[in-house]
Structures are given as C-alpha cells and as structure tokens.
Amino acid sequence: MTTHSSSLDIALHEMLRKTAASERTRTLKTHSNNGVYVQHGGTEYLSFCSNDYLGIAQTLLSAPDLPIGSGASRLLTGNHPLYAEVEKTLATMKGTQAALLFGSGYLANIGTIPVLVGKDDVVLMDKASHACMIDGVRLSGAAWYRFRHNDMAHLEQLLAKHRDKHTRCLILTETVFSMAGDRAPLADIATLAETHDAWLMTDDAHGFGLPVDAPNPAHIQMGTLSKAAGCYGGYVCGSQALIDTLINHASPLIFSTALPPSLLQSIMDALELMQDEPERATQVMALATRLTDALDLPKAQSAIIPIILGDNEAALQMQNTLKRQGILVSAIRPPTVPEGTARLRISVSAHHRQADVDRLVEALKPIGDVVAA
Ligand SMILES: *Cc1c(COP(=O)(O)O)cnc(C)c1O
C-alpha cells in the first residue's frame, strides 16, 4: 500500500497549476514513427520534426542476437569489446586521439563539464547553448557568463573582464545550434581561446554527420548518437589525457551502468552507414537548401531551418494550420528560445523526397509575407 501524502499532492498540483497558468504545460503524445511519416491519433502526417537527419533511425540491427543488457558499470564488468570498436571509430571520424562513450549526450555534458572546471574557474557560454550544458556548468560550481549568440566582440569583452580572476576558463558553444540551425564561428572562438588561455568545448549534437568546411578546433568535442546517428548514447572526443581523466572522474561514467551490447552494435552499424553512404549527408543538405531557396530564406547551414514568427500565438497557429494539412512542424516558444523569437523549427531528413519538401513549401506560402518581414 502506498502512503498518502497530502502535502506532496498539494505541492504537485500547485506546480502543475503554475505551469498551466503560464501556458507552458507539456504532455507526452504517442507517435508511431516510420521515418518521415508519423502516425498519431489514427492520422498519418509528413513530419519535419525529427532529428534523424540522415534517415538512419529506422535501420534494423545487423546482429539481433546480442544481449539486451550489460549488467554493470564499465569500470566493473560492463565494458563489452564493442566499446573499444565504437570509440576507435568515433575518434577516427572526429580526427582526435581518443573518444569516450556516455549513456547519452545529456550525461556526456553534465559528466564532463564538472571534471574540467570547479568553483575557482569560469565558463563563458554562447547564449543559445543547450540546457544540458547549463546543467553541467551549474553542477560544476564554476562562475559562468553567457555571450550574445555568435558575438565574438562580446566573448572577447567577457574574456577581458573575467578570465584573469579565475584559474581555468572554459568556453562552451554548439557547432550547429539546435533551434536556429546556424553554425558557430569555431576558428574565431579558437583564436580567442588561445589568446586568453581558455579551453574550448563544443556540442556537436546537430552537426555530427553533416558536411563540414574545416576540422573542429575544439579541445573537447562532445556529441550525441541520438540525432544524425539515429541511435542513442553520447560521446566525448579529444586527447588521450582528456579521456583518461574522464574515465577517472566523470560520475555518469563511473556510477552508471554500461550501455547494452545490442545498442553498441546499433551504434557501430550507424557509424558504418554514415561513413559508407556519404550521399545521405549530401542529400539532406540539398533538401535543406531547396527549402531555403524556395522560401527566400538565408541559405541553410544545416538540416535545421527556423522560420522566426516572433509571436507565440502566430507560431502555434501556423503549427496547427500545417497539422490540418497533414504536416508536422514544431512550434518552438520561449523559454526554449529567447522572448519574441517564437518560431517554426523545420528539420529535414535524407529520407524526405523533393516532393515532401515542395509540399511543405506550398503549405507555408500563406506566411510568405511574415517570413519576408
Ligand atoms: C539533444 C541534445 C543533447 C542531448 O543529447 P541526448 O543524447 O539526446 O541526451 C545535447 N546537446 C544538444 C545541443 C542537443 O540538441
């Protein structure tokens, strides 16, 4: 029998009431997912909401007879031989000495940042950075300041003001920003980091698997296997010393169970697909560019294309209008994005056909004026 705690009930209902009052209630909806077509409530929708940019998530496992569980932490007996294989492949793909898998991208961030910095240190972070980097920084106890999105002059100001008051300095940014689809000026950030003796860590959650112009100069390259790689799990790539330090100090690696061997095999399969079929990445960028060209938007820099509408209500209305036409696009509102920048977030996948993108363009035509404004 469970004990009835009325103070808990009261507290929970109070929290829910406050969330509802700010119109920010989130609910879980069931979708059966079939790549770019998604079934929900008996209807089939064409989806532009997935992070499965390369169309890999629906791939079937090559070795389905692997165990479903690992049984222990990696430091005990959970370190299946596939770990070494996956980590070697990731390091090769990233051009780093070594790599380390984590349970998820979220765990990689909250596990790594507190190992690198602590209460005597300072973190400077792009304002558009993901919530799990903020959580990692909070856990670390370091002082932290945010620079305006991709604003190098502001980053330089913050470095001049705060760097010397602290022992270590860590700069955090994303390679491709999750809600805007644009890229960070990594070469410029790396130069500033060098000048001010700061370390650079990037979150490549939305960049991994897409074509890049130049190698990533970051000392610490974190990412996830849950987006373009279509699986689950997170990673950090960098020097052997970085990886050895994380093995010794990163709590989510030490105190959490190793990934199941079956998942490690999925990751291996996905990484092989990414390397063997580079046309997936070319295809998704061609579709993204087709979309931005047709809508007269700035040229796509990734698989994510935002249409900024500003007003929360306008974004929701557009989401609903598209839904009535059988198309799913996410409306993203504050606090996920800054106040006054509510938007539609379109993500394309290599599994979309040109005709799918053209259908979305047609459906978006009525907001052409808003987009141009
Ligand atoms: C999704 C995401 C993460 C978390 O990755 P998971 O593997 O899904 O936990 C981290 N950072 C960014 C920028 C993300 O978009």
The ligand as a Gaussian input file, in Angstrom:
#p B3LYP/6-31G(d) Opt

LIG

0 1
 C       19.797000      16.568000     -27.982000
 C       20.907000      17.395000     -27.475000
 C       21.710000      16.960000     -26.420000
 C       21.417000      15.714000     -25.644000
 O       21.702000      14.566000     -26.356000
 P       20.951000      13.205000     -25.945000
 O       21.867000      12.151000     -26.452000
 O       19.641000      13.226000     -26.623000
 O       20.851000      13.206000     -24.451000
 C       22.800000      17.727000     -26.069000
 N       23.053000      18.891000     -26.681000
 C       22.282000      19.354000     -27.680000
 C       22.647000      20.650000     -28.346000
 C       21.174000      18.624000     -28.092000
 O       20.403000      19.100000     -29.055000

